[in-house]
Amino acid sequence: MIDAIVAGLAALMTPQAMVFMFIGVIYGLVIGILPGLGGVVAMALLLPFTHGFEVAATLALLLGAHIATIWGSSVTGILFNVPGAAKSLTSCFDGYPMTKQGQATRALGASATGALLGGILGAIFLAVSIPLVRPIMLALGPSEYLMMALWGLTIIATFSEGSLMKGLIASVLGILIAFIGMDPVTATPRYTFDILYLMEGISFPVAMIGLFAVAEMMKLYVKGGSIVDRQMTEERSTVWQGVRDAFVHRWLIVRSSLLGVWIGVLPGVGATVGGLAAYAQAVQTSKTPERFGKGAVEGVIAPDATVGANEGGGLMPTLAFGIPGGEGMAILLVAFIGLGVVPGPDMLTKNLDLVFSMVWIIVIANIFVTIIGLGVAPYLARLPALHANLMVPAVLAVCFVGAYATRGQIEDVAMAVAFGILGYLMDKYHYSRANLVIGMVLAIMIERNLHLSLTLYGSDFLLERPVAAAMLAFIIVTTALPFVRRWWKRRKLAAAGGRA
């Protein structure tokens, strides 16, 4: 294995490979910042330019761009509440409140460092676990995937803004919206009203652009002024505070990275679910969960560390079985065909040096992204101080282009506007937009895996799948933990008040 590690690094240390990686990183940062695009689009647009070059250089270009979109997608989420891609949705939950408090630079620094450490730890865990992961992957089935999706729903209480009922209503609305289109199991149209456009369902990136980007620009236009005061942005935080935060919360990064590798290894789950799961575990393991959603730096660090590590984990099923660990890995499989690389068990034996080349690409690309990110963060953090007259038209133009680019349909632009109005009204009347999005993300995964579990094992599938039953018990315990802590804290305060 040592020989393969060295050979993988040597293949990457050529001028062509390093130049390609740097180009991919810069390109990925730009694409990541544009709403609705992200790593899948970044890699897909590069495919025509991957022929006739070294295998290591081509992979450096593709994976470098994909890695760069992680932080690029978080930038707009932190600064404007506009996630560049679905996987960076959770960066909005605490990153944007930090921006409004004048701590945008700190949030960007924490995000970049969290993604770096997560990516490096994810690559290390991947390299160590190559001989161990295959039997675990084969042991899991739809029942276990169902439990993971249910775990993602447990964070709805975090964003319920004092009313759990409003949080549940928002989540159910998200689930209903996700059901629009063709049933993934029976191919029956649902809630389409014979409208051809709705047969494909509501595009998640389009809905996200509307709920967050368009809605935030409507709020800013009504309020006037700017998102934050210029002096607050310059004086209240530095990028090194964010770097320090990441190292202070190092055990959170370790836990989040392990979770990211684990979710990346599971085919078809994806980084979006990973980010939600990371946020959930950060909330549930925090001694002060009430700070989340209001500008807790841990809410920025944990999801980015998980998404960074997810890319390493996603390589495992892609290389070992030819099953993409996520949408970005599906594009990588297409590139493999053009390069003459055949995924399968031989990749982990005869072509192990190529596997380690990709591990090294993840590490080095993350270092490039973080160096660039920390350098430009203080300048990016000034953008929220721009006046609404400049900010609103510029952001809306980018958002509408991003909405159109997702599927090339003008109806998606109108849908983004409709979701923008919905998001504005939800925010005005204190219904959580985050809960609606969580419902949309997890609905199809829950439905598909529940159907498969019932078909394969019957209604008592939990008895047939003890691992799934254990996961359900874990979900119940972790969900109850914040409520138990809150009750215990109130009891201690009441006892202290009685003694006084």
N, C-alpha and C positions, 0 to 999 in steps of 0.2 A: 504493500500500500504506500510506503514511503516513496518508492520509485515512481509510482503513479502521481503522487502529489507534486514531486519535483518536476516530472515531465509535463504535467498540466500547467505549472507556472512557467516553465521554459517556453512552451508553445505560445504563451500569451505575451512574453517579453520580447516581442518583435516590434519594430517601428510601425508597421502597418496596423497591427492589432491595437496598440496603444492609441494611435491617432484615431482609429475607428471608434474606440471606446469613448474617447474624449468628445468626438463629434456626436455620438449617440447620447451621451449625458447632457450636453447642451441642448440638443434637439428635444430630448425627453423632458427637460425642465420646461421648455416653452410649451410643448404639447400638453403637459400636465397642468399647467396654469389655465389653459383654455377650458371652460366648463363643458362637460358632456363628452370629452374625448378620452384622455387617460391612456394607460399602457397598451390596451388592445389596439386602438387606432394608431398609436405611435409605431408599434411593431408592424401592423398591416401596411402602413404607408411606406415602410422601409423594405418590404419584401422584394420589390422589383430591382433594388440596388444591391442584392446580396449574391449575385451570380458572378463567378469568375475570380473570387478572392479566397484567401486562406480560410479554412474552417474556423480556426480560433478567432480570426479578425471579424468574420461575419457574425459569429456568436457574440463577440464583444460589442459590436454595433447594436445588435438587437436587444441583448440583455441589458446593456448599458442604458439604452433609451428607456426600457421598461422599468429599471430600478429608479431612474431619475424622476419618473412620473409620480413615484410615491410621495416625495417631498413637494414636487411641483403642484400636485393635486391638493396638498394640505395648505399651501400658501394662500390661495384665494378663500379656502374655508375659514382660515384663521383671520384673515384681514377683512373679508366682506361677507362671511357666512354663505359663501358660494363654493361648495365642494367641487373641485375639478373633475372628480370621478367618484363612482359609488363607493370605492374602497376607502376614500377619505371623508366620508360623511361624518364620522365621529369626531373629526378635527373641529367641526363647527360647534360641538356641544359645549366645550369649555374654551376653545381657542378664540372664538369670536367675543365672548364675554371678557376675556383678557384684553383683547384689542380695545373694547369700549372702556376698559379701566386704565388705558394708557400703557399696556404691557405687551404690545404686539411684538416688539423685538425679542423679549424674553420667550414668548410663545413660539416664535419661529426658531429660535436657538434650541429650545427644548425639543421641538418637533424634529429638527435636522439631526440632533444628537441621538434622540431616541430611535430614529430610523437607522442611523449608522450602527449603533450598538445592537439593535435587533437584527439587522442584516448580517453582521459579523457573527453574532451568537447563533443565528439560524444556520449560517454556512458551516460553523463548527459542529453543531448538533447533527446537521445532515451528514457531514463527513464521518462522524463517529457512529451514527446509527444506520449506515447503509446496510450492514449485515443483519440488523435486527428488525427493520421496519416491515419487510415484506410479509412475514407471517401475521403481523398485527393487522396490516391492511386487508389481508384475505379473511381475517376473522370477523371484521365488522360488516354489518349489513344495514338495510334501511331502517330497522328499529333503532339502532344506535344513532344514525343520522337524524332521525325524528327527535330524539332526546336533545341532540345538540341544537336543533332549531328551536325547541321549546325553551332551552336555556337562554337563548337570545331574547325571548319575549320577557324574561324576568326583569329586564331593566326598565320596563315601562313605568314602574312606580317612581323611578328616579326623576322623570320628566313630567310628572303629573301636576306640578305647580300647586300643590296643596289640595288638589281634588283628584283622587284616584279614579272616580267615575269619569271625569273628563279625559283622563289618560286612557282609560279603557275604550271610550267612545272613539277617540282618535285612532287607536290601534285597530279597532274593528273596521273603521272606515278605510284604513289602509289595506286591510285584508280584502274587503269588498272590491276596492279598486284593482287589486292584483288579480282578482278573479275575472275581470273583463277580458274577453278574447276566447281562444280555444282552450277547452279543458285539456290539460297535458296528458291525461290518461285515456279519456274516451273520445277526444277530438270533437266534442260537442260545443257549439258556440254558446257563450254565456254573456248576458248583459250587453249584447252588441246592437240590438234594436235594428238589425238588418243594415247596419252601416259598415261598409267594406273596410274603412279605416280602422275600426275597432276590432276587426277580426284578428289582427296581430297583437292586440292588447295595448295597454298604455306603456310606452317606453319609460323605463325607470329613470334614466338620465334626464329625460325631458321633464318628468314630474319633479325631480329633484331640483333642476334649474328653476322651475316655476315656484316651487314651495319656498325655496331659500333665496335665490338670486333676485328674481323679479319681485317677490314680496318685500325683500329688504330694500330694494330701490324704491318701491312705492312708499315704504315707511320713511325713507330718507327724504324723498321729495315732499311728503306731507310735513315732516318735521323741519326741513330746511337745515342750513348750516352744513356740518360735516359729521362723520361717524364719531370722531374724537377730536378734541382740541389739539392743535399742533404742538403746543408746549408740553402737554401731558405725554404725547407720544415720544418726544425727545428726552424728557427728563426722568420718566418713571421707571425705565427698565433698560437693560443692556443685553446683548446677545450672550454674554458670558454668564449672566444669571441663569439663562435657559440651559446652558451647558452644565453648569453646576447642579441645577435641579435634576438633570438626567442622572448624574452620578450619585446624588443624594438618594434618589429613589432607584438605586441599582437593583435591589431585589424585585421590585415591581417590573423592571425591564427583563430580568431573568425569567420571571413567571410568564410575562407577556410573550417573550421570545419562544419559550417552550410551547405555549399555546399556539403561536403562529406556525411553528414547524408542524405541530400535530394537525392543525386544520388544513395546512397546505398539503400534507400527505394524503388527506382524504379526498378522493377524486370528486370534482363537481361541487364542492362546498364553497370555495372561493374566499377572497380577501375581505369582501364586504361583511360576510358573516363573522370572519375572524376579527375584524375591527369592533363589531358589536359585542362579541364574546369577551374581547379584551377589556372593553369599557365596563362590561358587567362585572368581571372579576375584580377590576380596580375599585369599583364602587363597593362591592360586597366585602372586600378585604380591608377597606379603609376604616380607620377609627372615627373619621368625620365624614360620613357619606353625604351629609346634608350640603357640603360645599360643592359637590359635583353639579354641573349645569350652570354654575355661577362664576366660573373662572378658576377652577382647580387645575394646577399645572399637571397633576397626575393624569387628568382626563385628556391631555394632549400627548403625554409621553407614552402611555400604555398602548393606545391604538396604533401609533406609528411604529412602535417597536414590534408589535404583532404583525402588522402588514409588511414591515421590512423582513422579518423572519419567515413570513408566509411564502415569499418567493423561493427561498431555499427549499422549504418543505414541498412546494409544488413541483419541483424538479423530480422528486422521487417517483411518483406514479407515472410521470411523463416519460422518464428514461427507462424505468423498469418494466412497464407494461404497455407503453404507448397510449395511456389514458391521461388526458390533460388534467392537471390539478386545478386548473382555473382557465378563464378565457384567454389570458395572455399565453399560457402554456399551449393552448390549442394552436395559436399562431406559430409558436416555436416548432410544433410538430410539422406544420406546413414547410417551414424553413428546413427542417431535417430532411424532408423528401428531396428538396432541391440540392442539398449538400451531399446526398447519398448516405446519410446517417440513418441506421435502422434501430429504433428503440426496441428494447426487449431485455431479457436476462443477460445477453452478451454485453450490453452496455456496462453492467456492473462487474464484468469479469475481463473480457478481452479489450474493451474500450474504456477502462477505468481512468486512463489519463485524460480523456476528453471530458469525462464527468468532473474530474477535479479542475480542469480548465474553467468549467462553468462555475464551480464553487469559488475559484479565485476571481472570476469576473464579478460575482456578486460582492465580494469583499472590496475589491479595488474600486468598482463603480460607486459603492456606497461612500468610500473615502473621498472620491472626487466630488460627489454631490454635496457632502457635508462641508468640504472646504469652500466650494463655491457658495453654498447656502449661507454659511456663517459670514462670508464676505459681503453678500448683497442684502442680507436681512435688515441691517439698519436703514438702507435706502428704500426697500420695499415697505418697511413699517411706516414710512411717511405718507404712503398713498391714502390711507383712511382719513388723513387730515385735509384732503382735497375737498373743495366746496361741492355741494350737491349738484350745482349747475354743470360742473365738469364730470363728476363721478357718475351720475345717473345715466346720461346718454351713452357714455363710453362703456360702462358695464353692461347695460341692456343690449347694446349692439353686439358685444362679444357673446353674450348669453344666447341671443336669437340665432346668431351664426352657429353656435355650438348645438343648439336644439335642432336646427335644420341638418347639420352634419351627421347627427346620430343615425338617421335612416334616409336622408335625402327627400323628406316629405314636408311640404309647406304646412300641412295640417299640424305637424309637431310644434311649429312656432305658435300657432293658435292655442294648442294644448298647454304650452308653457305659460302663456298669458292667463289661461283659465286657472291653472294651478297657482299662478302668482296671486290672483284675486282670492282664491281659497286660502292660501298661506297667509295673506294679509288679514283676512277675517279671523282665521284661527288664532293668530297672534294677538289680535285686538281683544278677542273674547277669552283668551287664556286657555286655548286648546293646544296641546303640544304637537307641533309639526314633526318633532323627532319620533314620537310614538307612531304617527301615521306612516312615516318612512320605514320604521322597524316592522310594522305590520306588512307593508308591501314587500320588503326584502324576504321575509321569512314565510309568507303565506304559501307560495308555490312549493317551497322545500318541505314544509309541514304536510301539505296535501299529498304530494307525490309519495313521500316516504310512509305516510300513514296508510295510503292505499296499498302500497307494496307489502307493508307489514301485515295488514289484514289478509291480503291474498295469499301470502306465503305461510303465515303461521296461525291465522285465525284471530278471533277476538281476544284470546288470551295470550297474545304474542309476548307480553311481558314475562309470562311464566316460561315461555319457550326460550327467551333471550335474557338470561340472568344479568349479562353486562348492561343491557338496556334498563333493566329494573334497578340495578345499582346506580346508574346514571340518573334515573328519575329520583331516587332517594337523595342523591347529591344536589339535584336541582331544588328539591323541597327544602333541604337544610340551608343552602346558600341564599335562597329567596327569603326564608324566615329570619336569617341572621340579622339583617339591618333592623327589622321590626323588633326583634328581641333586644338588640342593643339600645334602641330608642326607648323601649319600655323600661329597661334597666336603668338608663340614665334618668328618666323621669322619676323613677322610684327613689333613686339616690337623692335627687334634688328635693323630692317631697320629704324624705326622711331628714335631710339637713335642715329644711325649713321648719319641720316640727320640733327639732332640738333647739333651734334658735328661738 
